[in-house]
Amino acid sequence: MRSRFIAASIAFALAASLSAAPEQKGPKPDVGDGHAAWFDITTTNLAQSKAFYAALFGWEFTSMKGAENLAAEIVSDGKAIGSLRVAEGKISSYDGVVYIQVKDMLASCAKAKELGGTIPPGFPFNLFDDRGAIALVVDPAGHPIGMYSRAPLPKETK
């Protein structure tokens, strides 16, 4: 049950955030395998969190079409770096995920499983507009981490 909630929440946040800039087609910029490519921050008060992070880090926020009251894209130095989204209920330790770039999504998911991790149902999946693919991995200790591949999954694995 928890993994389905996590999967749905993360999928919403990442899909919404990657769709916020319709003029950007294709994958996000290449940050290099093993580096953070994106992150989500969850909040119970979107306006308060925007003000806090703007003052703390100088971040700016852009609205996401269709989700103006639910999520905002985080912009730093003119680049989209993550999303800020409203939590569904109380914030838990599973809210807020960092996505690490990987070269081969299917190989990375298989390796995570070999190492004792789990992939929640519904992952991996392709983002729309050829923006790549994402997966969620829950490590053996129970901590989730996201994976992002700039390359979409092959059509037969969708």
ZITACOR-V535288 format. One record per pair of residues at least 12 apart in sequence whose C-alpha atoms are under 10 Angstrom apart, sorted by the first residue. I is the first residue (numbers start at 1). J is the second residue. D is the distance in whole Angstrom. If there is no record, write none. Layout:
BEGIN
i=[I:I]
j=[J:J]
d=[D:D]
END
This chain:
BEGIN
i=[1:2:2:3:3:3:3:3:3:3:3:3:3:4:4:4:5:5:5:6:6:6:6:6:6:6:7:7:7:7:7:7:7:7:8:8:9:9:9:9:9:9:9:9:10:10:10:10:10:10:10:10:10:10:11:11:11:11:11:11:11:12:12:13:13:13:13:13:13:13:13:13:13:13:13:13:13:13:13:14:14:14:14:14:14:14:14:14:14:14:15:15:15:15:15:16:16:16:16:16:16:16:16:16:16:17:17:17:17:17:17:17:17:17:17:17:17:17:17:17:17:17:18:18:18:18:18:18:18:18:18:18:19:19:19:19:19:19:19:20:20:20:20:20:20:20:20:20:20:20:21:21:21:21:21:21:22:22:24:24:25:25:25:25:26:26:26:26:26:26:26:26:26:27:27:27:27:27:27:27:27:27:27:27:27:28:28:28:28:28:28:28:28:29:29:29:30:30:30:31:31:31:31:32:32:32:32:33:33:33:33:33:33:33:33:34:34:34:34:34:34:34:35:35:35:35:35:36:36:36:36:36:36:36:36:36:37:37:37:37:37:37:37:37:37:37:37:37:38:38:38:38:38:38:38:38:38:38:38:38:38:39:39:39:39:39:39:39:39:39:39:39:39:40:40:40:40:40:40:40:40:40:40:40:40:40:40:41:41:41:41:41:41:41:41:41:41:41:41:42:42:42:42:42:42:42:42:42:42:42:42:42:42:43:43:43:43:43:43:43:43:43:43:43:43:44:44:44:44:44:44:44:44:45:45:45:45:45:46:46:46:46:46:46:46:46:46:47:47:49:49:49:50:50:50:53:53:54:54:54:57:58:58:58:59:59:59:59:59:59:59:59:59:60:60:60:60:60:60:60:60:60:61:61:61:61:61:61:61:61:62:62:62:62:64:67:67:68:69:69:70:70:70:70:70:71:71:71:71:71:72:72:72:73:82:82:82:83:83:84:93:93:94:94:94:94:94:95:96:96:96:97:97:97:97:97:97:98:98:98:98:98:98:99:99:99:99:99:99:99:99:99:100:100:100:100:100:100:100:101:101:101:101:101:101:101:102:102:102:102:102:102:102:102:103:103:103:103:103:104:104:104:104:104:104:104:104:105:105:105:105:105:105:105:105:105:105:105:105:105:106:106:106:106:106:106:106:108:108:108:108:109:109:109:109:109:109:112:112:112:112:113:113:113:113:115:115:116:116:116:116:117:117:117:117:117:117:117:117:118:118:118:118:118:118:118:119:119:119:119:119:119:120:120:120:120:120:121:121:122:122:122:123:123:123:123:124:124:124:124:124:124:124:124:124:124:125:125:125:125:125:126:126:126:126:126:126:126:126:126:126:127:127:127:127:127:127:128:129:130:130:130:130:131:131:131:131:131:132:132:132:132:132:132:133:133:133:133:133:133:133:133:134:134:134:134:134:134:134:134:135:135:135:136]
j=[120:94:120:94:118:119:120:121:122:136:137:138:144:120:121:122:88:94:120:94:95:96:97:120:136:144:119:120:121:122:123:124:135:136:121:122:42:85:86:87:88:94:95:96:40:85:94:95:96:97:134:135:136:146:122:123:125:127:134:135:136:71:85:39:40:41:42:67:70:71:72:73:82:83:84:85:86:96:97:38:39:40:73:82:83:85:97:99:127:134:126:127:128:131:134:64:65:66:67:70:71:72:73:83:85:38:40:62:63:64:65:67:71:72:73:74:80:81:82:83:84:85:38:64:73:80:82:83:127:128:129:131:64:65:73:127:128:129:131:62:63:64:65:66:67:71:72:73:80:83:62:63:64:65:73:80:65:129:129:131:128:129:130:131:127:128:129:130:131:132:150:151:152:127:128:129:130:131:132:133:148:149:150:151:152:80:81:130:131:132:148:149:150:79:80:150:101:149:150:100:101:102:150:100:101:102:103:100:101:102:103:104:148:149:150:99:100:101:102:103:147:148:98:99:100:101:102:81:98:99:100:101:102:146:147:148:81:82:98:99:100:101:102:146:147:148:149:150:74:80:81:82:83:97:98:99:100:101:146:147:148:74:81:82:83:84:96:97:98:99:100:145:146:71:73:74:81:82:83:84:85:95:96:97:98:99:146:71:74:82:83:84:85:86:87:95:96:97:98:71:83:84:85:86:87:88:90:91:92:94:95:96:97:70:71:84:85:86:87:88:89:90:91:95:96:70:85:86:87:88:89:90:91:69:70:85:86:87:68:69:70:71:72:84:85:86:87:69:86:84:85:86:72:74:84:74:84:74:75:76:76:75:76:77:73:74:75:76:77:78:79:80:81:72:73:74:75:76:77:78:79:80:73:74:75:76:80:82:83:84:74:75:80:83:83:85:86:85:85:86:84:85:86:87:88:83:84:85:86:87:84:85:86:85:97:98:99:96:97:96:143:144:138:142:143:144:145:144:144:145:146:136:143:144:145:146:147:136:144:145:146:147:148:134:135:136:144:145:146:147:148:149:134:135:145:146:147:148:149:133:134:146:147:148:149:150:133:134:146:147:148:149:150:151:147:148:149:150:151:133:147:148:149:150:151:152:153:124:125:132:133:134:135:147:148:149:150:151:152:153:124:133:135:149:153:154:157:135:137:147:149:123:124:135:136:137:147:137:138:139:140:137:138:139:140:139:140:138:139:140:141:137:138:139:140:141:142:143:144:136:137:138:139:140:142:144:135:136:137:138:139:144:135:136:137:138:144:135:136:135:136:158:135:136:137:158:136:137:146:147:148:149:152:153:157:158:148:152:153:157:158:148:149:150:151:152:153:154:155:157:158:148:149:150:151:152:153:152:152:150:151:152:153:148:149:150:151:152:148:149:150:151:152:153:147:148:149:150:151:152:153:158:146:147:148:149:150:151:152:153:147:148:149:148]
d=[10:9:9:9:10:9:6:7:10:9:10:9:9:7:7:8:9:10:10:7:8:10:10:8:9:9:10:7:8:7:8:10:9:7:10:9:10:9:10:8:8:10:8:10:8:10:10:8:8:8:10:9:8:9:9:9:9:9:8:9:9:10:9:10:7:9:9:10:9:7:9:9:9:7:8:7:9:10:10:9:9:8:10:8:8:10:10:10:9:9:10:7:8:10:10:7:8:9:8:10:8:9:9:9:10:10:9:10:9:7:10:10:8:7:6:9:9:10:7:6:9:9:10:9:8:9:9:9:8:9:10:8:8:8:10:9:8:9:9:8:7:5:6:9:9:10:8:7:10:10:9:10:8:9:9:9:10:9:9:9:9:6:7:7:10:9:6:5:4:7:8:9:10:9:10:8:6:4:6:9:10:8:5:7:9:9:10:10:7:8:10:9:7:10:10:8:8:10:7:9:7:10:10:9:7:8:9:7:5:5:6:10:9:9:10:10:6:6:6:9:9:10:10:8:5:6:8:10:7:6:4:6:10:9:9:9:8:9:8:6:5:6:9:10:9:7:9:10:10:9:6:5:8:8:6:5:7:9:9:9:8:9:7:5:7:9:7:6:4:6:9:10:9:10:9:9:9:6:5:6:7:8:5:5:7:8:10:10:9:8:6:5:6:9:9:7:4:7:9:9:8:6:5:6:5:9:10:7:9:10:6:5:9:10:9:7:6:5:6:9:10:9:7:9:9:10:8:6:6:8:8:7:7:10:10:9:7:9:10:8:7:7:8:7:7:6:9:9:10:8:10:10:9:9:8:9:10:9:10:10:9:9:7:9:10:6:6:5:8:9:10:10:10:9:8:6:5:6:9:9:10:9:5:5:6:9:9:10:9:9:7:7:9:9:10:9:10:10:9:8:9:6:5:8:10:7:6:4:6:10:5:6:9:9:10:9:10:9:10:9:8:9:10:9:7:7:9:9:9:9:10:9:10:7:6:6:10:10:9:6:6:8:10:8:9:8:10:6:4:5:6:9:10:10:8:6:5:6:8:10:9:9:6:5:6:8:10:10:10:6:6:5:8:9:10:9:6:7:8:10:10:9:7:9:8:9:9:8:10:9:7:8:8:8:7:6:9:8:8:7:8:10:9:10:8:9:9:9:10:8:10:9:8:8:9:8:9:7:9:8:9:9:9:9:9:8:8:9:7:5:9:6:5:4:5:9:8:9:9:8:6:5:7:8:9:9:7:6:5:6:9:9:8:7:7:8:10:10:9:9:9:10:5:6:9:10:7:9:10:9:9:10:10:8:9:8:10:8:7:8:6:10:9:10:9:6:6:9:9:9:7:10:10:10:10:7:9:9:10:8:8:6:10:10:9:6:7:7:7:5:4:5:4:7:8:6:5:7:7:5:6:10:7:6:5:6:9:10:9:9:5:7:9:9]
END
